Amino acid sequence: LFAASEAGTVRSYKFPLTGEFSEYQCHAGPITRMRVSFDDALLFCVSEDGCLFTFDLREKDGRGAKAGAKEAMVFAEEVLVTKSDLEEKKTRMSELETQVNELTMQNEYQLRLKDLNLNERIKDITEKFTHELESDKAKFELLLQEKNEQEMEYEEKLKQAEERHGGQMQQQESQYQGKIMSEVERYHQLQQEKEMLNERWDEQNSLLVESHERVIQELTEEYEEKLQEEQMHLQAVQQEKTDREREFDETKKQLEEDADREIEELKEKYEAKLAQEREIGLRLKGENGIMKKKFNALQKDIDDQKEEIKQLFDQKKELYQTIGSLEKDISGLKKEISERDETIGDKEKRIYDLKKKNQELEKFKFVLDYKIKELKKQIEPRELEIADMKEQIKEMDHELERYHKNNSSLDLTISDLKLKLDGVQKESLVQRKQNQDLHSVIRQFHHNLHETAQHIQDPKALRESVKKLYQKHCSDNLKPTEIEEDVQKEYNRQREYLEKSVESLKRKLHKDMEMHRQDNMRIMQENVSLIKEINELRREIRTTKQSQRSREIDSMQTSPGKSSNKPKRTQSAVGMRGVPSDLGEASREIEMQKAEIAKMQARIFELERALSMHEKVNPRPMSRERLPPMDGFSGIDGSAAP
């Protein structure tokens, strides 16, 4: 009899069981499955470390389990793949290789043809480009000759124009002298008008200053009245704030007490639900373990097939990549050819445009040269006039500076008054903003408080909403004097209570874990002792059966052989009756032992149920195979087999 352990060892027991065994260490993990070959010559065992071991089964004398013609069996080198699968794979590989070779040949042929066509086109394009360049050079030389001829003509025309311009300049000088005299008279008139305007401006300025002072006095009186009204309003707002803070503290205390009660009630409900769900979860774990083993075996087969498919797909992808790279090279060459054609056309257009621009620039050059010469002649008399006017402007600037100084002194006084006015307005605006901010904060607080009050039934949501309320409306810059001592004490008391409850729950959990572990150990020990008792009872039953059979055989042998059937029966009955009271005592002992075995089996069933309940909390690995049923007993009830 062979058995396995979680430590990776294999035990061989003598059969019938005497308690002696020999142990062999072979695996590094717990053994999951064991099988004996059909001829009882080999033992196969598999474990979670992924290894398979084979043992040669022999008696202690050194002979095999079954002697015969098939004693020395040779192991096959390849077992997993059949010959038909290998042939199919080879044919598929050969077909794919032929397809790849054909595709590569076709691609190479097409590339060579395209290279030849491209080379021919490039030669034609280069020849066309050289012919066009030669023709453009000849045209450029002709244009240079024409340009030189036109320059000679323009120089002659410029000389004639200069002579005409000299006569015109003399006429214009005489005309401008008359204009200058008229402008001097006009300047004197403007000075007189300026003096009149200055006198009027002084009168208007004095009137404006008086009106401005009156307006400032009226504004200051109005703003002082408004400031007093706002201060009264602020005091009323602060009183309302203090009243609402007291109301909030009282509501907060009531909410926290309600929350503690609801938390305790919910704890009791959810603990009962947790116990039920743990029982259901442990049942499902056993079923899940069996399904996982089947799933792992199937998934290994699927993974092997997927790896083969991936290898074929990788080969296919490499071929497609080579084809794609070749197609990209072809498209790149086509793009280069089209780009060169476009650059040649652009260059031709640019040459034509440059020629046109050159002609237009030459025309503009002639016209601009003529205009420059005329303007130079006109500039000289005007420069003299400008110098005279500059001197007059300087004198006017000195007078203007005086007026500006007077104006700057007046502007300073006005700016001081404006600054005072702006300061008063800013202070009033700041106070209004502060008042508005306080109103908005109070409205937000009302709104948030209403939202938190809706979560009274859900303590978790209520706690989160209170935290959000605290984060929104409580800043880090609060003074410690503003916090009430009663609120702080209540907060500290509740915090200590929660910390103590958490510590007590942790201790209870630790104690429960230790109790579960001790129960498991106790149940395991009881299970081991029960198994030992069952094995001893099996041995005793077998020995009693063997002794009973031997007695029956002895009684049959003692009866005479040549007598008739009836005497035989009577003799056998007499022999059975004539057997001393040992047989009756043995049968009674057997019945007593059967009753004890039935009780032990019922006890084992109850312990297994208790173990399954405990394993839902602390699971332990189950044995892969159950022990065979006892000879002469069909089940737990202890009823003898027919």
SULHU-V37669 format. One record per backbone hydrogen bond with DSSP energy under -1.0 kcal/mol. CO is the residue of the C=O (numbers start at 1). NH is the residue of the N-H. E is the energy in kcal/mol with one decimal. If there is no record, write none. Layout:
# SULHU-V37669
co	nh	e
CO	NH	E
CO	NH	E
This chain:
# SULHU-V37669
co	nh	e
1	13	-3.7
3	11	-3.1
5	8	-1.2
5	31	-1.4
8	26	-1.8
8	27	-2.4
9	5	-1.4
10	24	-2.5
11	3	-2.4
12	22	-1.6
20	14	-1.2
22	12	-2.3
24	10	-2.8
30	48	-1.9
33	46	-2.5
35	44	-3.3
37	40	-1.7
41	57	-2.6
42	37	-2.5
43	55	-2.5
44	35	-2.7
45	53	-2.4
46	32	-2.2
46	33	-1.7
47	50	-1.5
51	47	-1.3
53	45	-2.1
55	43	-2.1
59	62	-1.2
63	59	-2.6
71	73	-1.1
82	86	-1.7
83	87	-2.4
84	88	-2.4
85	89	-2.3
86	90	-2.5
87	91	-2.6
88	92	-2.5
89	93	-2.6
90	94	-2.5
91	95	-2.5
92	96	-2.4
93	97	-2.4
94	98	-2.3
95	99	-2.4
96	100	-2.4
97	101	-2.6
98	102	-2.5
99	103	-2.5
100	104	-2.6
101	105	-2.3
102	106	-2.5
103	107	-2.6
104	108	-2.5
105	109	-2.3
106	110	-2.6
107	111	-2.5
108	112	-2.2
109	113	-2.2
110	114	-2.5
111	115	-2.5
112	116	-2.2
113	117	-2.3
114	118	-2.6
115	119	-2.5
116	120	-2.1
117	121	-2.2
118	122	-2.5
119	123	-2.0
120	124	-2.1
121	125	-2.5
122	126	-2.4
123	127	-2.2
124	128	-2.2
125	129	-2.4
126	130	-2.2
127	131	-2.1
128	132	-2.4
129	133	-2.1
130	134	-2.1
131	135	-2.1
132	136	-2.3
133	137	-2.3
134	138	-1.9
135	139	-2.1
136	140	-2.4
137	141	-1.9
138	142	-1.8
139	143	-2.2
140	144	-1.9
141	145	-1.8
142	146	-2.1
143	147	-2.2
144	148	-2.1
145	149	-1.9
146	150	-2.3
147	151	-2.1
148	152	-1.6
149	153	-1.7
150	154	-2.4
151	155	-1.8
152	156	-1.6
153	157	-2.0
154	158	-2.2
155	159	-1.6
156	160	-1.6
157	161	-2.1
158	162	-2.1
159	163	-1.6
160	164	-1.7
161	165	-2.2
162	166	-1.7
163	167	-1.2
164	168	-1.8
165	169	-1.9
166	170	-1.4
167	171	-1.4
168	172	-1.9
169	173	-1.8
170	174	-1.4
171	175	-1.5
172	176	-2.2
173	177	-1.5
175	179	-1.3
176	180	-1.9
177	181	-1.4
178	182	-1.6
179	183	-1.7
180	184	-1.7
181	185	-1.7
182	186	-1.7
183	187	-1.8
184	188	-1.6
185	189	-1.6
186	190	-1.8
187	191	-1.7
188	192	-1.6
189	193	-1.9
190	194	-1.9
191	195	-1.7
192	196	-1.6
193	197	-2.0
194	198	-2.0
195	199	-1.6
196	200	-1.8
197	201	-2.3
198	202	-1.9
199	203	-1.6
200	204	-2.1
201	205	-2.3
202	206	-1.8
203	207	-1.6
204	208	-2.1
205	209	-1.9
206	210	-1.7
207	211	-2.0
208	212	-2.2
209	213	-1.9
210	214	-1.6
211	215	-2.0
212	216	-2.0
213	217	-1.9
214	218	-2.0
215	219	-2.2
216	220	-2.2
217	221	-1.8
218	222	-1.9
219	223	-2.5
220	224	-1.8
221	225	-1.6
222	226	-1.9
223	227	-2.2
224	228	-1.8
225	229	-1.8
226	230	-2.2
227	231	-2.1
228	232	-1.8
229	233	-1.9
230	234	-2.2
231	235	-1.9
232	236	-1.7
233	237	-2.0
234	238	-2.3
235	239	-1.8
236	240	-1.9
237	241	-2.1
238	242	-2.1
239	243	-2.0
240	244	-2.2
241	245	-2.1
242	246	-1.8
243	247	-1.9
244	248	-2.3
245	249	-2.1
246	250	-2.0
247	251	-2.3
248	252	-2.3
249	253	-2.0
250	254	-2.0
251	255	-2.5
252	256	-2.2
253	257	-2.0
254	258	-2.3
255	259	-2.3
256	260	-2.0
257	261	-1.9
258	262	-2.3
259	263	-2.2
260	264	-1.9
261	265	-2.0
262	266	-2.4
263	267	-2.0
264	268	-1.7
265	269	-1.8
266	270	-2.6
267	271	-2.1
268	272	-1.6
269	273	-2.0
270	274	-2.3
271	275	-1.9
272	276	-1.8
273	277	-2.4
274	278	-2.2
275	279	-1.6
276	280	-1.9
277	281	-2.4
278	282	-2.2
279	283	-1.6
280	284	-2.0
281	285	-1.7
282	286	-1.4
283	287	-1.4
284	288	-2.6
285	289	-2.2
286	290	-1.5
287	291	-2.1
288	292	-2.3
289	293	-1.7
290	294	-1.7
291	295	-2.5
292	296	-2.8
293	297	-2.0
294	298	-2.2
295	299	-2.6
296	300	-1.9
297	301	-1.4
298	302	-2.2
299	303	-2.7
300	304	-2.1
301	305	-2.0
302	306	-2.5
303	307	-2.2
304	308	-1.7
305	309	-2.2
306	310	-2.7
307	311	-2.2
308	312	-1.9
309	313	-2.5
310	314	-2.7
311	315	-2.1
312	316	-2.2
313	317	-2.9
314	318	-2.4
315	319	-1.9
316	320	-2.4
317	321	-2.6
318	322	-2.2
319	323	-2.2
320	324	-2.9
321	325	-2.7
322	326	-2.0
323	327	-2.3
324	328	-2.4
325	329	-2.2
326	330	-2.0
327	331	-2.5
328	332	-2.5
329	333	-2.1
330	334	-2.2
331	335	-2.3
332	336	-2.3
333	337	-2.1
334	338	-2.4
335	339	-2.8
336	340	-2.2
337	341	-2.2
338	342	-2.2
339	343	-2.6
340	344	-2.2
341	345	-2.1
342	346	-2.6
343	347	-2.3
344	348	-2.0
345	349	-2.2
346	350	-2.4
347	351	-2.3
348	352	-1.9
349	353	-2.5
350	354	-2.5
351	355	-1.8
352	356	-1.8
353	357	-2.6
354	358	-2.2
355	359	-1.8
356	360	-2.2
357	361	-2.7
358	362	-1.8
359	363	-1.6
360	364	-2.5
361	365	-2.4
362	366	-1.6
363	367	-1.9
364	368	-2.9
365	369	-2.3
366	370	-1.6
367	371	-2.2
368	372	-2.6
369	373	-1.7
370	374	-1.7
371	375	-2.6
372	376	-2.0
373	377	-1.4
374	378	-1.7
375	379	-2.1
376	380	-1.1
379	383	-2.1
380	384	-1.1
381	385	-1.6
382	386	-2.5
383	387	-1.8
384	388	-1.9
385	389	-2.4
386	390	-2.2
387	391	-1.6
388	392	-1.9
389	393	-2.5
390	394	-2.2
391	395	-1.8
392	396	-2.1
393	397	-2.4
394	398	-2.0
395	399	-1.7
396	400	-2.3
397	401	-2.4
398	402	-1.5
399	403	-1.8
400	404	-2.7
401	405	-2.2
402	406	-2.1
403	407	-2.5
404	408	-2.6
405	409	-2.0
406	410	-1.8
407	411	-2.6
408	412	-2.1
409	413	-1.6
410	414	-2.1
411	415	-2.9
412	416	-2.3
413	417	-1.9
414	418	-2.4
415	419	-2.6
416	420	-2.1
417	421	-2.1
418	422	-2.9
419	423	-2.5
420	424	-2.1
421	425	-2.4
422	426	-2.8
423	427	-2.3
424	428	-1.9
425	429	-2.3
426	430	-2.8
427	431	-2.2
428	432	-2.1
429	433	-2.7
430	434	-2.6
431	435	-2.2
432	436	-2.6
433	437	-3.1
434	438	-2.3
435	439	-2.0
436	440	-2.6
437	441	-2.6
438	442	-2.2
439	443	-2.2
440	444	-2.6
441	445	-2.5
442	446	-2.2
443	447	-2.6
444	448	-2.9
445	449	-2.4
446	450	-2.1
447	451	-1.8
448	452	-2.3
449	453	-2.0
452	455	-1.3
458	462	-2.2
459	463	-2.6
460	464	-2.4
461	465	-2.6
462	466	-2.4
463	467	-2.2
464	468	-2.6
465	469	-2.4
466	470	-2.5
467	471	-2.9
468	472	-2.3
469	473	-2.6
470	474	-2.1
484	488	-1.7
485	489	-2.5
486	490	-2.5
487	491	-2.4
488	492	-2.5
489	493	-2.7
490	494	-2.5
491	495	-2.2
492	496	-2.6
493	497	-2.4
494	498	-2.5
495	499	-2.5
496	500	-2.6
497	501	-2.4
498	502	-2.3
499	503	-2.3
500	504	-2.6
501	505	-2.3
502	506	-2.2
503	507	-2.2
504	508	-2.5
505	509	-2.5
506	510	-2.4
507	511	-2.7
508	512	-2.8
509	513	-2.4
510	514	-2.2
511	515	-2.6
512	516	-2.7
513	517	-2.2
514	518	-2.6
515	519	-2.7
516	520	-2.5
517	521	-2.4
518	522	-2.6
519	523	-2.9
520	524	-2.6
521	525	-2.3
522	526	-2.5
523	527	-2.6
524	528	-2.4
525	529	-2.4
526	530	-2.4
527	531	-2.3
528	532	-2.0
529	533	-2.2
530	534	-2.6
531	535	-2.3
532	536	-2.2
533	537	-2.4
534	538	-2.3
535	539	-2.1
536	540	-2.2
537	541	-2.4
538	542	-2.4
539	543	-2.5
540	544	-2.4
541	545	-2.4
542	546	-2.6
543	547	-2.5
544	548	-2.3
545	549	-2.6
546	550	-2.4
547	551	-2.0
548	552	-2.3
549	553	-2.4
550	554	-2.2
551	555	-2.4
552	556	-2.1
553	557	-2.1
554	558	-1.8
555	559	-1.0
564	568	-1.7
565	569	-2.4
566	570	-2.5
567	571	-3.2
568	572	-3.3
569	573	-2.8
570	574	-3.1
571	575	-3.9
572	576	-2.9
573	577	-2.8
574	578	-4.6
580	583	-1.4
581	585	-2.1
582	586	-2.6
583	587	-2.7
584	588	-2.3
585	589	-2.6
586	590	-2.5
587	591	-2.5
588	592	-2.7
589	593	-2.7
590	594	-2.6
591	595	-2.5
592	596	-2.4
593	597	-2.8
594	598	-2.5
595	599	-2.3
596	600	-2.7
597	601	-2.9
598	602	-2.4
599	603	-2.5
600	604	-2.7
601	605	-2.7
602	606	-2.3
603	607	-2.5
604	608	-2.8
605	609	-2.0
606	610	-2.3
607	611	-2.8
608	612	-2.7
609	613	-2.0
610	614	-2.1
611	615	-3.0
614	617	-1.2
614	618	-2.6
630	633	-1.8
632	641	-1.7
639	634	-1.5
